[in-house]
């Protein structure tokens, strides 16, 4: 195994000093917005524990590993991907765009395109910390906030 692979895909411990208040704002602000949007627009017809685990844990893990870990990590190594505008790298913009396009597979067009902004937020913290862990935490919290009605559906049928 390549000795630099964990570093390249962001599996190292984040540089916590780079998180600060902006991370807390993203964490709590994103959770509030997600809960409001999920409460208004998310109407699941069926839910199982497997679907809940997928939405709240497995999908965020796989998506973050692919988009922020592998793709953003690779693009960030290019001269073009290192360029930034107001703290947002072009590698991040490209990955957030691909993230939104990938959501077209199972979401309506407007919802899929709306994932671009959270994708930029996830990528921003990937760039700032050199780690995938803050992005993964944000993604799991955002999904949990959006799908907050899942537990009651699972328990009450």
KERO-383970 format. One record per residue: x, y, z of N, C-alpha, C in turn. Coordinates in steps of 0.05 Angstrom, whole numbers, padded with zeros to 5 digits. Layout:
residues N
X / Y / Z / X / Y / Z / X / Y / Z
...
This chain:
residues 157
00017 / -00024 / 00000 / 00000 / 00000 / 00000 / 00018 / 00025 / 00000
00009 / 00044 / -00015 / 00024 / 00069 / -00017 / 00023 / 00083 / 00010
00047 / 00091 / 00020 / 00049 / 00103 / 00047 / 00035 / 00130 / 00049
00032 / 00144 / 00027 / 00020 / 00170 / 00027 / -00010 / 00169 / 00022
-00021 / 00146 / 00016 / -00050 / 00144 / 00010 / -00068 / 00155 / 00032
-00064 / 00148 / 00057 / -00082 / 00159 / 00078 / -00081 / 00190 / 00078
-00058 / 00202 / 00075 / -00055 / 00231 / 00074 / -00068 / 00242 / 00049
-00064 / 00229 / 00027 / -00075 / 00239 / 00001 / -00106 / 00240 / 00001
-00118 / 00221 / 00014 / -00148 / 00220 / 00014 / -00159 / 00232 / 00040
-00142 / 00243 / 00057 / -00152 / 00258 / 00080 / -00160 / 00241 / 00104
-00148 / 00217 / 00107 / -00155 / 00200 / 00129 / -00138 / 00205 / 00154
-00124 / 00227 / 00154 / -00108 / 00234 / 00178 / -00125 / 00252 / 00196
-00116 / 00254 / 00221 / -00129 / 00272 / 00240 / -00129 / 00300 / 00230
-00151 / 00315 / 00232 / -00152 / 00342 / 00223 / -00135 / 00361 / 00240
-00127 / 00383 / 00228 / -00113 / 00404 / 00242 / -00134 / 00421 / 00255
-00141 / 00414 / 00281 / -00163 / 00426 / 00294 / -00162 / 00456 / 00296
-00138 / 00467 / 00298 / -00135 / 00496 / 00300 / -00146 / 00511 / 00276
-00150 / 00496 / 00253 / -00161 / 00508 / 00229 / -00191 / 00507 / 00228
-00204 / 00494 / 00247 / -00233 / 00491 / 00246 / -00246 / 00517 / 00257
-00243 / 00523 / 00282 / -00253 / 00548 / 00293 / -00283 / 00552 / 00292
-00291 / 00577 / 00293 / -00319 / 00585 / 00294 / -00334 / 00579 / 00268
-00320 / 00580 / 00246 / -00333 / 00575 / 00220 / -00343 / 00546 / 00219
-00329 / 00527 / 00231 / -00338 / 00499 / 00232 / -00363 / 00497 / 00249
-00363 / 00509 / 00272 / -00387 / 00508 / 00289 / -00411 / 00521 / 00276
-00406 / 00543 / 00262 / -00428 / 00556 / 00247 / -00439 / 00537 / 00225
-00421 / 00524 / 00211 / -00430 / 00506 / 00190 / -00445 / 00482 / 00202
-00435 / 00472 / 00224 / -00447 / 00449 / 00237 / -00475 / 00455 / 00247
-00478 / 00476 / 00263 / -00504 / 00483 / 00274 / -00523 / 00497 / 00254
-00512 / 00515 / 00238 / -00528 / 00528 / 00217 / -00539 / 00508 / 00197
-00521 / 00490 / 00188 / -00530 / 00470 / 00169 / -00550 / 00451 / 00180
-00547 / 00444 / 00206 / -00567 / 00426 / 00219 / -00594 / 00440 / 00221
-00595 / 00466 / 00227 / -00620 / 00480 / 00229 / -00633 / 00482 / 00202
-00618 / 00490 / 00182 / -00629 / 00492 / 00155 / -00639 / 00465 / 00145
-00623 / 00444 / 00150 / -00630 / 00417 / 00141 / -00656 / 00408 / 00155
-00658 / 00413 / 00181 / -00683 / 00405 / 00195 / -00707 / 00420 / 00185
-00704 / 00446 / 00179 / -00727 / 00461 / 00168 / -00735 / 00451 / 00141
-00715 / 00447 / 00123 / -00721 / 00437 / 00097 / -00733 / 00408 / 00097
-00721 / 00392 / 00114 / -00730 / 00364 / 00116 / -00758 / 00363 / 00128
-00765 / 00380 / 00147 / -00791 / 00380 / 00159 / -00813 / 00389 / 00139
-00805 / 00406 / 00121 / -00825 / 00417 / 00101 / -00827 / 00399 / 00076
-00804 / 00390 / 00066 / -00804 / 00377 / 00040 / -00800 / 00347 / 00039
-00791 / 00335 / 00061 / -00785 / 00306 / 00060 / -00809 / 00290 / 00070
-00821 / 00275 / 00052 / -00844 / 00258 / 00059 / -00838 / 00229 / 00051
-00825 / 00214 / 00067 / -00819 / 00186 / 00059 / -00844 / 00169 / 00059
-00847 / 00154 / 00038 / -00870 / 00136 / 00037 / -00864 / 00110 / 00052
-00840 / 00101 / 00052 / -00832 / 00078 / 00067 / -00804 / 00083 / 00079
-00800 / 00072 / 00102 / -00773 / 00074 / 00114 / -00767 / 00048 / 00129
-00743 / 00039 / 00127 / -00734 / 00016 / 00143 / -00708 / 00024 / 00157
-00700 / 00008 / 00176 / -00675 / 00013 / 00190 / -00652 / 00014 / 00171
-00653 / -00003 / 00150 / -00632 / -00004 / 00130 / -00631 / 00022 / 00115
-00654 / 00033 / 00107 / -00655 / 00059 / 00093 / -00644 / 00081 / 00111
-00652 / 00081 / 00136 / -00642 / 00101 / 00155 / -00612 / 00100 / 00158
-00601 / 00076 / 00161 / -00572 / 00073 / 00164 / -00558 / 00082 / 00139
-00570 / 00076 / 00116 / -00558 / 00084 / 00091 / -00557 / 00115 / 00088
-00580 / 00128 / 00094 / -00581 / 00157 / 00091 / -00565 / 00172 / 00112
-00563 / 00161 / 00136 / -00550 / 00175 / 00157 / -00520 / 00168 / 00161
-00512 / 00145 / 00150 / -00484 / 00137 / 00155 / -00470 / 00128 / 00130
-00480 / 00107 / 00117 / -00466 / 00095 / 00095 / -00462 / 00114 / 00071
-00484 / 00126 / 00062 / -00481 / 00144 / 00039 / -00462 / 00168 / 00045
-00465 / 00181 / 00068 / -00445 / 00203 / 00073 / -00416 / 00193 / 00073
-00412 / 00169 / 00085 / -00384 / 00159 / 00086 / -00374 / 00153 / 00058
-00390 / 00140 / 00042 / -00381 / 00133 / 00015 / -00378 / 00158 / -00003
-00397 / 00176 / -00001 / -00395 / 00201 / -00017 / -00371 / 00218 / -00009
-00366 / 00221 / 00017 / -00344 / 00237 / 00026 / -00317 / 00224 / 00018
-00315 / 00198 / 00021 / -00291 / 00185 / 00013 / -00285 / 00189 / -00017
-00306 / 00186 / -00033 / -00303 / 00189 / -00062 / -00298 / 00218 / -00070
-00317 / 00236 / -00063 / -00315 / 00263 / -00073 / -00294 / 00280 / -00059
-00295 / 00281 / -00033 / -00275 / 00298 / -00019 / -00249 / 00284 / -00015
-00250 / 00258 / -00010 / -00225 / 00243 / -00005 / -00209 / 00239 / -00031
-00220 / 00223 / -00048 / -00205 / 00215 / -00073 / -00204 / 00238 / -00093
-00228 / 00246 / -00103 / -00228 / 00266 / -00125 / -00217 / 00293 / -00117
-00226 / 00304 / -00095 / -00215 / 00330 / -00087 / -00186 / 00328 / -00080
-00178 / 00306 / -00067 / -00150 / 00302 / -00061 / -00133 / 00301 / -00086
-00142 / 00287 / -00106 / -00127 / 00286 / -00132 / -00126 / 00313 / -00146
-00149 / 00326 / -00148 / -00151 / 00351 / -00162 / -00135 / 00373 / -00147
-00134 / 00371 / -00121 / -00120 / 00391 / -00105 / -00090 / 00390 / -00110
-00080 / 00368 / -00121 / -00051 / 00366 / -00128 / -00044 / 00379 / -00154
-00064 / 00386 / -00170 / -00058 / 00399 / -00196 / -00055 / 00429 / -00192
-00041 / 00442 / -00210 / -00037 / 00471 / -00208 / -00064 / 00485 / -00209
-00082 / 00476 / -00226 / -00109 / 00488 / -00229 / -00125 / 00484 / -00203
-00124 / 00460 / -00192 / -00140 / 00453 / -00168 / -00131 / 00468 / -00143
-00106 / 00476 / -00142 / -00096 / 00491 / -00119 / -00104 / 00520 / -00119
-00112 / 00530 / -00142 / -00120 / 00558 / -00143 / -00146 / 00562 / -00126
-00146 / 00585 / -00112 / -00169 / 00590 / -00094 / -00181 / 00617 / -00101
-00206 / 00619 / -00094 / -00221 / 00645 / -00096 / -00236 / 00647 / -00069
-00229 / 00666 / -00053 / -00242 / 00670 / -00027 / -00242 / 00645 / -00009
-00220 / 00630 / -00010 / -00217 / 00606 / 00007 / -00229 / 00581 / -00005
-00241 / 00583 / -00029 / -00253 / 00560 / -00042 / -00235 / 00552 / -00065
-00224 / 00528 / -00064 / -00206 / 00518 / -00085 / -00223 / 00509 / -00109
-00210 / 00511 / -00132 / -00223 / 00502 / -00157 / -00228 / 00471 / -00156
-00210 / 00457 / -00142 / -00215 / 00428 / -00138 / -00241 / 00424 / -00123
-00246 / 00441 / -00103 / -00271 / 00439 / -00087 / -00295 / 00445 / -00105
-00293 / 00466 / -00122 / -00316 / 00473 / -00140 / -00322 / 00450 / -00159
-00301 / 00438 / -00170 / -00305 / 00416 / -00188 / -00318 / 00392 / -00174
-00309 / 00386 / -00150 / -00320 / 00363 / -00135 / -00348 / 00369 / -00126
-00354 / 00393 / -00117 / -00381 / 00400 / -00109 / -00400 / 00398 / -00133
-00390 / 00405 / -00157 / -00407 / 00403 / -00181 / -00412 / 00373 / -00187
-00391 / 00357 / -00186 / -00395 / 00328 / -00191 / -00414 / 00315 / -00170
-00411 / 00325 / -00145 / -00428 / 00315 / -00123 / -00458 / 00321 / -00129
-00463 / 00346 / -00138 / -00491 / 00353 / -00145 / -00501 / 00337 / -00169
-00484 / 00334 / -00189 / -00492 / 00318 / -00213 / -00497 / 00289 / -00205
-00482 / 00278 / -00187 / -00486 / 00250 / -00179 / -00513 / 00247 / -00165
-00523 / 00267 / -00152 / -00548 / 00266 / -00138 / -00572 / 00266 / -00157
-00567 / 00272 / -00182 / -00588 / 00271 / -00202 / -00599 / 00242 / -00206
-00583 / 00223 / -00199 / -00590 / 00195 / -00202 / -00615 / 00188 / -00186
-00618 / 00199 / -00162 / -00640 / 00191 / -00145 / -00655 / 00215 / -00132
-00650 / 00239 / -00142 / -00665 / 00262 / -00131 / -00675 / 00279 / -00154
-00697 / 00294 / -00150 / -00706 / 00313 / -00170 / -00684 / 00334 / -00176
-00685 / 00345 / -00199 / -00664 / 00363 / -00209 / -00658 / 00386 / -00189
-00678 / 00400 / -00179 / -00672 / 00422 / -00161 / -00660 / 00413 / -00135
-00668 / 00390 / -00124 / -00656 / 00380 / -00100 / -00628 / 00371 / -00104
-00623 / 00359 / -00127 / -00596 / 00350 / -00133 / -00577 / 00374 / -00136
-00587 / 00395 / -00150 / -00570 / 00419 / -00153 / -00566 / 00434 / -00126
-00586 / 00431 / -00108 / -00583 / 00444 / -00082 / -00561 / 00431 / -00065
-00552 / 00407 / -00072 / -00530 / 00395 / -00058 / -00503 / 00408 / -00064
-00502 / 00425 / -00084 / -00477 / 00439 / -00091 / -00467 / 00455 / -00068
-00484 / 00470 / -00054 / -00475 / 00488 / -00032 / -00464 / 00471 / -00009
-00478 / 00451 / 00001 / -00466 / 00434 / 00022 / -00440 / 00421 / 00012
-00439 / 00414 / -00014 / -00414 / 00402 / -00024 / -00391 / 00422 / -00022
-00396 / 00447 / -00028 / -00375 / 00468 / -00025 / -00367 / 00470 / 00004
-00386 / 00469 / 00022 / -00380 / 00471 / 00051 / -00363 / 00448 / 00060
-00371 / 00423 / 00052 / -00355 / 00400 / 00059 / -00327 / 00402 / 00048
-00324 / 00410 / 00023 / -00298 / 00413 / 00010 / -00281 / 00435 / 00022
-00294 / 00456 / 00031 / -00279 / 00478 / 00044 / -00264 / 00467 / 00069
-00278 / 00452 / 00085 / -00265 / 00442 / 00109 / -00245 / 00419 / 00103
-00249 / 00405 / 00081 / -00229 / 00386 / 00072 / -00203 / 00401 / 00065
-00206 / 00423 / 00051 / -00183 / 00439 / 00044 / -00169 / 00452 / 00068
-00186 / 00463 / 00086 / -00175 / 00478 / 00109 / -00160 / 00460 / 00129
-00170 / 00435 / 00132 / -00159 / 00418 / 00153 / -00140 / 00396 / 00142
-00142 / 00391 / 00116 / -00126 / 00370 / 00104 / -00137 / 00342 / 00111
-00161 / 00342 / 00123 / -00173 / 00318 / 00132 / -00202 / 00314 / 00122
-00210 / 00290 / 00119 / -00237 / 00283 / 00110 / -00257 / 00283 / 00134
-00247 / 00280 / 00158 / -00264 / 00277 / 00182 / -00283 / 00300 / 00187
-00275 / 00325 / 00185 / -00295 / 00346 / 00189 / -00317 / 00346 / 00168
-00310 / 00340 / 00143 / -00330 / 00339 / 00121 / -00349 / 00316 / 00126
-00339 / 00294 / 00135 / -00355 / 00270 / 00141 / -00375 / 00276 / 00164
-00365 / 00289 / 00185 / -00382 / 00296 / 00207 / -00404 / 00315 / 00198
-00397 / 00335 / 00183 / -00417 / 00354 / 00173 / -00438 / 00340 / 00155
-00429 / 00323 / 00138 / -00447 / 00309 / 00120 / -00467 / 00291 / 00136
-00457 / 00277 / 00156 / -00474 / 00260 / 00172 / -00494 / 00277 / 00188
-00485 / 00299 / 00199 / -00503 / 00317 / 00214 / -00524 / 00330 / 00196
-00515 / 00339 / 00172 / -00534 / 00351 / 00153 / -00556 / 00331 / 00145
-00547 / 00306 / 00139 / -00567 / 00286 / 00132 / -00585 / 00279 / 00155
-00574 / 00276 / 00179 / -00590 / 00270 / 00203 / -00611 / 00292 / 00207
-00603 / 00317 / 00204 / -00621 / 00339 / 00208 / -00643 / 00339 / 00186
-00635 / 00334 / 00161 / -00655 / 00334 / 00140 / -00675 / 00310 / 00143
-00665 / 00288 / 00151 / -00682 / 00264 / 00154 / -00691 / 00259 / 00182
-00694 / 00280 / 00198 / -00700 / 00278 / 00227 / -00726 / 00263 / 00232
-00744 / 00262 / 00213 / -00770 / 00248 / 00217 / -00768 / 00218 / 00213
-00745 / 00208 / 00204 / -00742 / 00179 / 00200 / -00747 / 00162 / 00225
-00736 / 00169 / 00248 / -00741 / 00152 / 00272 / -00770 / 00149 / 00279
-00786 / 00170 / 00277 / -00814 / 00168 / 00284 / -00829 / 00150 / 00264
-00821 / 00152 / 00239 / -00833 / 00135 / 00218 / -00826 / 00106 / 00223
-00801 / 00101 / 00231 / -00793 / 00073 / 00236 / -00807 / 00061 / 00260
-00810 / 00078 / 00281 / -00822 / 00068 / 00306 / -00853 / 00067 / 00304
-00865 / 00085 / 00290 / -00894 / 00087 / 00289 / -00906 / 00075 / 00265
-00890 / 00069 / 00245 / -00900 / 00057 / 00221 / -00912 / 00076 / 00203
